Amino acid sequence: MSYEYERIATPKVGLRLHLNENTAGCSPKVIAALQSLTRQQAAEYPDYDAAVEATANRLGVSADELLLTNGLDEGLLAVSIVALRSHASYPEAIVVVPAFDMYAACADAVGGRVIEVPLNADFSFPLAAVQRAITPDTRLIFLTSPNNPTGLCIPRENVLDLARSAPNAIVLVDEAYADFAGESLLDEREARVARSMPNLLIGRTFAKAYGLAGLRAGALIGSPETLAAIRRVVPPYSLNICATVALVAGLQDLEYYNWYLAQVRASKALLYEALDRRQIQYWPSSANFVLARFGEQATEVVEGLKARDVFVRDKSRDPACPGCLRITTGVVEHTRTLLGALEEIL
Ligand SMILES: *Cc1c(COP(=O)(O)O)cnc(C)c1O
């Protein structure tokens, strides 16, 4: 079985609702910051102090609990290297499917064995099944909350239970979409418990809510000791100067950030209403996308949308979510375009 990450063909024109990007683009202040870069800055190796400070402040952690990475993808790879290079004969990584493809791609690439555990039939989190899948060779457990592609959050108690059940494994909670959920293991109430667990790592990205996917900025958060091992496998200048200034400017523009979160909420409400009207099953999402089951019609819908220059993610052939499409819900005007096209097709 190949776990190689498959890049999704990217259309030159049209409405991109297939990669959960920020459909409004980044904050204009990010572009202003990029334009103010000097020739000297381009010529010098980047200094991360300002970006680390701004990110740590925003996430409510200290600088030694934070590692900036070239997108969260690089963080996933770095954690895979550290967790799976251990001496177990064939170290195992548990992936709860359906899941973000990079987990299996990274674990497999560094020589780990991918152990897939399916979500429950209703897509709720299968705590007992994951616990049963833990073996002495388990070194890494990938969790995603809110999950991609279902949009559902994992109950925090389940995450903490798992971290306790697998003290020899790193439990990586990918919170790529936590901005939209309004809940995170970094919330004040949780942070103290999460901090007491050195095998728990949290992943964040600035690609989705902040619209910096093209600039590449992500972060890992965890105990200073665990992060120290991961710092050793990440190159010292892994973010470039554009990403660092973009991050500082993007984090400052709270007004834009909050405006976008509100657009996403309104877009989800519009899409739910349209799906309800047609009795199409969907899962109420804590993220910036919605998974909906179009069943037999899935391919026809994807093709019909494509013919109208609207791109959604076809998950219909994934045995873990048959007949399903994942649709990004960003700017309301874009969602209205999608709904108009859907109306014509159905
Ligand atoms: C988009 C996504 C990422 C990747 O984030 P980058 O910062 O762009 O590398 C990681 N995890 C999940 C679940 C995602 O959907």
The ligand as an ORCA input file, in Angstrom:
! r2SCAN-3c Opt
* xyz 0 1
  C      -4.121     21.953      6.108
  C      -3.766     21.008      7.185
  C      -2.454     20.966      7.696
  C      -1.307     21.620      6.986
  O      -1.002     22.847      7.398
  P       0.201     23.634      6.695
  O       0.567     24.621      7.738
  O      -0.320     24.236      5.446
  O       1.320     22.674      6.420
  C      -2.195     20.136      8.770
  N      -3.170     19.372      9.314
  C      -4.426     19.378      8.838
  C      -5.455     18.507      9.473
  C      -4.756     20.181      7.753
  O      -5.984     20.124      7.231
*
